[in-house]
Amino acid sequence: MSGVLLINGSPEAHGCTARALGEMTEIFRREGVETELVHVGNRAVRGCVSCGTCERTGKCVFDDDIVNETAAKFEAADGLVVGSPVYYGSPNGTLISFLDRLFYSTPFSKHMKVGAAVVSCRRGGNTASFDVLNKYFTISGMPVASSTYWNQVHGFCAADVEKDTEGLQTMRNLARNMVFLIKAIGDARVKYGLPETERGCFTSFPDGK
């Protein structure tokens, strides 16, 4: 098993999002799953400009030592956890720019890599942010790991998250479910092979009719 890559989309290295991801990391460690954390939220990450360079080169034209560097780690991983705080009812804009470029510019298949979104908030906007992050997985053929509640913790700081015992429990169950899915998919890959994926159809109406 190659392991799980975790993305911290918060500007705070030790904030609420990091506390949630840390709870998952401990379960991964107990289950013998290797992990690596990439802190994105404190970086200056520009958005995709739809230049198309990545279609020719297989990597993003903006070589800012975060997207292309993370791409290799993503390719090697069996699972991806993306964590973000809530900003105006949505994930951190820096994280969105990062994910747009990471998913669009990488030519490797993400099919059957397990994905999980984790959101932290003080009060609201969590489920809307959760929905945005999950779309990166569902457009890429990635099974989405779930838990015993929506994958979220509440608090204004990491100390507050300690009081959200149900939220931390949700993180632990999410990690366990993710490990199970990764192992099950790995076994099925050997026994049955991965599901066939059709390509070629592209719906577009350029004639305007």
BALOBA-1460 file (C-alpha; in Angstrom, 3 decimals):
// residues 209
<rec num="1" residu="m" x="0.000" y="0.000" z="0.000"/>
<rec num="2" residu="s" x="1.447" y="3.339" z="-1.041"/>
<rec num="3" residu="g" x="-0.484" y="5.284" z="1.566"/>
<rec num="4" residu="v" x="-2.634" y="8.367" z="1.977"/>
<rec num="5" residu="l" x="-1.829" y="11.948" z="1.022"/>
<rec num="6" residu="l" x="-3.418" y="14.616" z="3.210"/>
<rec num="7" residu="i" x="-3.839" y="18.232" z="2.087"/>
<rec num="8" residu="n" x="-4.218" y="20.993" z="4.666"/>
<rec num="9" residu="g" x="-5.971" y="23.862" z="2.911"/>
<rec num="10" residu="s" x="-5.975" y="26.131" z="5.959"/>
<rec num="11" residu="p" x="-3.532" y="29.027" z="6.375"/>
<rec num="12" residu="e" x="-3.015" y="27.765" z="9.938"/>
<rec num="13" residu="a" x="-0.553" y="24.912" z="10.278"/>
<rec num="14" residu="h" x="-1.955" y="23.944" z="13.687"/>
<rec num="15" residu="g" x="-5.553" y="25.118" z="13.478"/>
<rec num="16" residu="c" x="-8.911" y="23.375" z="13.396"/>
<rec num="17" residu="t" x="-8.374" y="21.687" z="10.034"/>
<rec num="18" residu="a" x="-4.976" y="20.382" z="11.104"/>
<rec num="19" residu="r" x="-6.497" y="18.988" z="14.297"/>
<rec num="20" residu="a" x="-9.100" y="17.058" z="12.285"/>
<rec num="21" residu="l" x="-6.474" y="15.705" z="9.893"/>
<rec num="22" residu="g" x="-4.271" y="14.782" z="12.833"/>
<rec num="23" residu="e" x="-7.029" y="12.627" z="14.292"/>
<rec num="24" residu="m" x="-7.214" y="10.735" z="11.004"/>
<rec num="25" residu="t" x="-3.442" y="10.426" z="10.764"/>
<rec num="26" residu="e" x="-3.285" y="8.682" z="14.129"/>
<rec num="27" residu="i" x="-5.772" y="6.048" z="12.932"/>
<rec num="28" residu="f" x="-3.840" y="5.578" z="9.695"/>
<rec num="29" residu="r" x="-0.690" y="5.053" z="11.754"/>
<rec num="30" residu="r" x="-2.392" y="2.422" z="13.910"/>
<rec num="31" residu="e" x="-3.642" y="0.662" z="10.775"/>
<rec num="32" residu="g" x="-0.151" y="0.595" z="9.287"/>
<rec num="33" residu="v" x="-0.936" y="3.068" z="6.507"/>
<rec num="34" residu="e" x="1.771" y="5.550" z="5.547"/>
<rec num="35" residu="t" x="0.764" y="9.193" z="5.325"/>
<rec num="36" residu="e" x="2.178" y="12.473" z="4.120"/>
<rec num="37" residu="l" x="0.796" y="15.920" z="4.840"/>
<rec num="38" residu="v" x="1.103" y="18.816" z="2.385"/>
<rec num="39" residu="h" x="0.310" y="22.277" z="3.760"/>
<rec num="40" residu="v" x="-1.217" y="24.324" z="0.951"/>
<rec num="41" residu="g" x="-3.300" y="26.993" z="2.673"/>
<rec num="42" residu="n" x="-0.315" y="29.162" z="3.617"/>
<rec num="43" residu="r" x="1.065" y="29.285" z="0.077"/>
<rec num="44" residu="a" x="0.514" y="31.833" z="-2.709"/>
<rec num="45" residu="v" x="-1.217" y="29.662" z="-5.321"/>
<rec num="46" residu="r" x="-2.590" y="31.206" z="-8.489"/>
<rec num="47" residu="g" x="-5.553" y="29.738" z="-10.304"/>
<rec num="48" residu="c" x="-5.761" y="27.903" z="-13.608"/>
<rec num="49" residu="v" x="-5.685" y="30.156" z="-16.692"/>
<rec num="50" residu="s" x="-6.892" y="27.484" z="-19.144"/>
<rec num="51" residu="c" x="-3.756" y="27.773" z="-21.273"/>
<rec num="52" residu="g" x="-3.747" y="24.098" z="-22.261"/>
<rec num="53" residu="t" x="-0.010" y="23.671" z="-21.745"/>
<rec num="54" residu="c" x="-0.545" y="20.711" z="-19.429"/>
<rec num="55" residu="e" x="-2.216" y="18.786" z="-22.262"/>
<rec num="56" residu="r" x="1.119" y="18.839" z="-24.115"/>
<rec num="57" residu="t" x="3.580" y="18.604" z="-21.220"/>
<rec num="58" residu="g" x="1.691" y="16.610" z="-18.593"/>
<rec num="59" residu="k" x="2.258" y="19.217" z="-15.910"/>
<rec num="60" residu="c" x="1.073" y="22.709" z="-14.976"/>
<rec num="61" residu="v" x="2.791" y="25.596" z="-16.745"/>
<rec num="62" residu="f" x="3.137" y="27.439" z="-13.417"/>
<rec num="63" residu="d" x="6.013" y="25.613" z="-11.761"/>
<rec num="64" residu="d" x="5.473" y="27.039" z="-8.293"/>
<rec num="65" residu="d" x="6.881" y="24.041" z="-6.384"/>
<rec num="66" residu="i" x="3.487" y="23.083" z="-4.966"/>
<rec num="67" residu="v" x="1.136" y="21.753" z="-7.658"/>
<rec num="68" residu="n" x="3.628" y="19.800" z="-9.788"/>
<rec num="69" residu="e" x="5.508" y="18.609" z="-6.732"/>
<rec num="70" residu="t" x="2.307" y="17.364" z="-5.108"/>
<rec num="71" residu="a" x="1.175" y="15.717" z="-8.353"/>
<rec num="72" residu="a" x="3.835" y="13.013" z="-8.067"/>
<rec num="73" residu="k" x="2.775" y="12.284" z="-4.495"/>
<rec num="74" residu="f" x="-0.875" y="12.143" z="-5.541"/>
<rec num="75" residu="e" x="-0.067" y="9.695" z="-8.335"/>
<rec num="76" residu="a" x="1.699" y="7.350" z="-5.907"/>
<rec num="77" residu="a" x="-1.005" y="7.518" z="-3.228"/>
<rec num="78" residu="d" x="-3.940" y="5.153" z="-2.799"/>
<rec num="79" residu="g" x="-6.027" y="7.800" z="-1.091"/>
<rec num="80" residu="l" x="-6.378" y="11.578" z="-0.855"/>
<rec num="81" residu="v" x="-7.791" y="13.573" z="2.064"/>
<rec num="82" residu="v" x="-8.507" y="17.252" z="1.419"/>
<rec num="83" residu="g" x="-9.162" y="19.479" z="4.435"/>
<rec num="84" residu="s" x="-10.359" y="23.078" z="4.444"/>
<rec num="85" residu="p" x="-11.803" y="25.739" z="6.719"/>
<rec num="86" residu="v" x="-15.018" y="27.473" z="5.658"/>
<rec num="87" residu="y" x="-14.696" y="30.920" z="4.072"/>
<rec num="88" residu="y" x="-17.990" y="32.585" z="3.164"/>
<rec num="89" residu="g" x="-19.728" y="29.216" z="2.896"/>
<rec num="90" residu="s" x="-17.022" y="27.724" z="0.666"/>
<rec num="91" residu="p" x="-13.538" y="26.175" z="0.929"/>
<rec num="92" residu="n" x="-10.466" y="28.401" z="1.162"/>
<rec num="93" residu="g" x="-9.839" y="30.056" z="-2.232"/>
<rec num="94" residu="t" x="-6.173" y="29.101" z="-2.161"/>
<rec num="95" residu="l" x="-7.145" y="25.448" z="-1.860"/>
<rec num="96" residu="i" x="-9.629" y="25.725" z="-4.719"/>
<rec num="97" residu="s" x="-6.949" y="27.209" z="-6.998"/>
<rec num="98" residu="f" x="-4.596" y="24.416" z="-5.971"/>
<rec num="99" residu="l" x="-7.125" y="21.633" z="-6.588"/>
<rec num="100" residu="d" x="-8.239" y="23.065" z="-9.938"/>
<rec num="101" residu="r" x="-4.691" y="22.945" z="-11.212"/>
<rec num="102" residu="l" x="-3.767" y="19.657" z="-9.518"/>
<rec num="103" residu="f" x="-6.685" y="17.703" z="-10.925"/>
<rec num="104" residu="y" x="-6.760" y="19.319" z="-14.365"/>
<rec num="105" residu="s" x="-3.052" y="19.288" z="-15.146"/>
<rec num="106" residu="t" x="-2.292" y="15.696" z="-14.135"/>
<rec num="107" residu="p" x="-2.579" y="13.101" z="-16.926"/>
<rec num="108" residu="f" x="-2.452" y="10.026" z="-14.684"/>
<rec num="109" residu="s" x="-5.601" y="8.085" z="-13.855"/>
<rec num="110" residu="k" x="-7.234" y="8.828" z="-10.517"/>
<rec num="111" residu="h" x="-9.679" y="5.980" z="-11.068"/>
<rec num="112" residu="m" x="-10.378" y="4.065" z="-7.834"/>
<rec num="113" residu="k" x="-8.115" y="6.196" z="-5.649"/>
<rec num="114" residu="v" x="-10.150" y="6.824" z="-2.478"/>
<rec num="115" residu="g" x="-11.037" y="10.436" z="-1.720"/>
<rec num="116" residu="a" x="-12.278" y="12.137" z="1.434"/>
<rec num="117" residu="a" x="-13.109" y="15.759" z="2.170"/>
<rec num="118" residu="v" x="-12.805" y="17.234" z="5.672"/>
<rec num="119" residu="v" x="-14.207" y="20.621" z="6.638"/>
<rec num="120" residu="s" x="-13.798" y="22.772" z="9.754"/>
<rec num="121" residu="c" x="-16.014" y="25.704" z="10.660"/>
<rec num="122" residu="r" x="-17.056" y="27.797" z="13.608"/>
<rec num="123" residu="r" x="-20.796" y="27.486" z="12.913"/>
<rec num="124" residu="g" x="-22.081" y="27.302" z="9.317"/>
<rec num="125" residu="g" x="-21.119" y="26.744" z="5.704"/>
<rec num="126" residu="n" x="-19.723" y="23.286" z="6.339"/>
<rec num="127" residu="t" x="-22.004" y="21.157" z="4.159"/>
<rec num="128" residu="a" x="-21.743" y="23.589" z="1.225"/>
<rec num="129" residu="s" x="-17.940" y="23.447" z="1.436"/>
<rec num="130" residu="f" x="-18.059" y="19.662" z="1.815"/>
<rec num="131" residu="d" x="-20.086" y="19.431" z="-1.393"/>
<rec num="132" residu="v" x="-17.597" y="21.564" z="-3.359"/>
<rec num="133" residu="l" x="-14.622" y="19.428" z="-2.337"/>
<rec num="134" residu="n" x="-16.339" y="16.117" z="-3.059"/>
<rec num="135" residu="k" x="-16.903" y="17.131" z="-6.684"/>
<rec num="136" residu="y" x="-13.173" y="16.843" z="-7.403"/>
<rec num="137" residu="f" x="-13.402" y="13.155" z="-6.506"/>
<rec num="138" residu="t" x="-16.655" y="12.319" z="-8.248"/>
<rec num="139" residu="i" x="-15.542" y="13.800" z="-11.587"/>
<rec num="140" residu="s" x="-12.364" y="11.692" z="-11.434"/>
<rec num="141" residu="g" x="-13.740" y="8.205" z="-10.790"/>
<rec num="142" residu="m" x="-12.605" y="8.291" z="-7.161"/>
<rec num="143" residu="p" x="-14.753" y="6.455" z="-4.583"/>
<rec num="144" residu="v" x="-15.701" y="8.876" z="-1.805"/>
<rec num="145" residu="a" x="-15.172" y="7.716" z="1.775"/>
<rec num="146" residu="s" x="-17.900" y="8.541" z="4.263"/>
<rec num="147" residu="s" x="-18.191" y="8.342" z="8.033"/>
<rec num="148" residu="t" x="-20.856" y="8.286" z="10.749"/>
<rec num="149" residu="y" x="-21.714" y="11.942" z="10.115"/>
<rec num="150" residu="w" x="-20.636" y="14.598" z="7.634"/>
<rec num="151" residu="n" x="-16.852" y="14.888" z="7.701"/>
<rec num="152" residu="q" x="-16.627" y="18.071" z="9.741"/>
<rec num="153" residu="v" x="-15.421" y="19.534" z="13.016"/>
<rec num="154" residu="h" x="-16.524" y="22.719" z="14.739"/>
<rec num="155" residu="g" x="-14.520" y="25.368" z="16.539"/>
<rec num="156" residu="f" x="-12.787" y="28.727" z="16.259"/>
<rec num="157" residu="c" x="-9.403" y="27.281" z="17.219"/>
<rec num="158" residu="a" x="-7.824" y="23.859" z="17.659"/>
<rec num="159" residu="a" x="-8.602" y="23.898" z="21.394"/>
<rec num="160" residu="d" x="-12.300" y="24.259" z="20.548"/>
<rec num="161" residu="v" x="-12.138" y="21.207" z="18.287"/>
<rec num="162" residu="e" x="-11.027" y="19.139" z="21.284"/>
<rec num="163" residu="k" x="-14.498" y="19.782" z="22.730"/>
<rec num="164" residu="d" x="-16.172" y="18.537" z="19.548"/>
<rec num="165" residu="t" x="-15.953" y="14.904" z="20.576"/>
<rec num="166" residu="e" x="-18.437" y="13.781" z="17.929"/>
<rec num="167" residu="g" x="-16.466" y="15.584" z="15.238"/>
<rec num="168" residu="l" x="-13.237" y="13.858" z="16.260"/>
<rec num="169" residu="q" x="-15.081" y="10.547" z="16.415"/>
<rec num="170" residu="t" x="-16.281" y="11.192" z="12.874"/>
<rec num="171" residu="m" x="-12.666" y="11.714" z="11.792"/>
<rec num="172" residu="r" x="-11.575" y="8.429" z="13.341"/>
<rec num="173" residu="n" x="-14.404" y="6.501" z="11.703"/>
<rec num="174" residu="l" x="-13.666" y="8.208" z="8.393"/>
<rec num="175" residu="a" x="-10.044" y="7.081" z="8.537"/>
<rec num="176" residu="r" x="-11.067" y="3.508" z="9.343"/>
<rec num="177" residu="n" x="-13.564" y="3.432" z="6.491"/>
<rec num="178" residu="m" x="-10.966" y="4.857" z="4.145"/>
<rec num="179" residu="v" x="-8.438" y="2.167" z="5.083"/>
<rec num="180" residu="f" x="-11.059" y="-0.518" z="4.483"/>
<rec num="181" residu="l" x="-11.925" y="0.875" z="1.045"/>
<rec num="182" residu="i" x="-8.276" y="1.129" z="0.035"/>
<rec num="183" residu="k" x="-7.618" y="-2.471" z="1.097"/>
<rec num="184" residu="a" x="-10.799" y="-3.748" z="-0.568"/>
<rec num="185" residu="i" x="-10.028" y="-1.984" z="-3.833"/>
<rec num="186" residu="g" x="-6.461" y="-3.261" z="-3.723"/>
<rec num="187" residu="d" x="-7.693" y="-6.842" z="-3.305"/>
<rec num="188" residu="a" x="-10.309" y="-6.448" z="-6.050"/>
<rec num="189" residu="r" x="-7.715" y="-4.971" z="-8.401"/>
<rec num="190" residu="v" x="-5.724" y="-8.193" z="-8.140"/>
<rec num="191" residu="k" x="-8.728" y="-10.530" z="-8.295"/>
<rec num="192" residu="y" x="-10.949" y="-8.824" z="-10.871"/>
<rec num="193" residu="g" x="-9.049" y="-5.856" z="-12.305"/>
<rec num="194" residu="l" x="-10.366" y="-2.313" z="-12.238"/>
<rec num="195" residu="p" x="-13.717" y="-1.439" z="-13.869"/>
<rec num="196" residu="e" x="-13.555" y="-0.547" z="-17.533"/>
<rec num="197" residu="t" x="-13.702" y="3.169" z="-18.224"/>
<rec num="198" residu="e" x="-15.163" y="4.459" z="-21.486"/>
<rec num="199" residu="r" x="-13.681" y="7.572" z="-23.066"/>
<rec num="200" residu="g" x="-14.288" y="9.428" z="-26.305"/>
<rec num="201" residu="c" x="-17.753" y="10.911" z="-25.919"/>
<rec num="202" residu="f" x="-17.645" y="14.665" z="-25.349"/>
<rec num="203" residu="t" x="-20.950" y="16.515" z="-25.366"/>
<rec num="204" residu="s" x="-20.659" y="19.946" z="-26.963"/>
<rec num="205" residu="f" x="-22.868" y="22.074" z="-29.159"/>
<rec num="206" residu="p" x="-20.489" y="24.446" z="-30.992"/>
<rec num="207" residu="d" x="-22.963" y="25.193" z="-33.791"/>
<rec num="208" residu="g" x="-25.309" y="26.824" z="-31.284"/>
<rec num="209" residu="k" x="-28.304" y="24.725" z="-32.363"/>
